[in-house]
Every structure is written in C-alpha cells, then in structure tokens.
Amino acid sequence: MITRITIAGMMSPHCVRAVFTALTPVPGIRSTDVWLGGAEIEHDGTATVDALRAAIAVAGYDVVGGVEERRRLPLASS
C-alpha cells in the first residue's frame, strides 16, 4: 500500500530530515520518500494516515491531506 501525504510547515532540508526520522519507527513502513511539503510512504497496510500524522506531529509538522492507494496488479491483455 502507498500513502501520499501533504505536510504543512516544511521549509528546509532540515524539515525533510526531521519528518523522515519521525517516520522511521512507525511499524509496517517499507520505504519513505520525503520532500518539502509532502511524503510518499510504502507500507504493509498497518501504517494508517492517523499513525503517520501522529509521528509527523512529534517532529512539529501538520499533515493537511493524505491519500491511500492499494497496489494493483496489471491486467493481462488478451
């Protein structure tokens, strides 16, 4: 599963590192890509938007939006 979130208040590379570090201990995360203003988190489904929001709040930032996407297998053409 992939969750894309929008994060308010990030203005520097330090902010990116702080959010990345805050997400590290969240159970179920497989990979994390963080940039100014957002992040994309690949996880096993146990990391909810609320869990991600709580971890990011510890770093001092607010999640203002989030979208969860389940991975889909490509359809075979016949």
C-alpha positions, 0 to 999 in steps of 0.5 A: 500500500502507498500513502501520499501525504501533504505536510504543512510547515516544511521549509528546509532540508532540515524539515525533510530530515526531521519528518523522515526520522519521525517516520522511521519507527512507525511499524509496517513502513517499507520505504519513505520518500520525503520532500518539502511539503509532502511524503510518499510512504510504502507500507504493509497496510498497518501504517494508517494516515492517523499513525503517520500524522501522529509521528509527523506531529512529534517532529512539529509538522501538520499533515493537511491531506493524505491519500491511500492507494492499494497496489494493483496488479496489471491486467493481462491483455488478451 
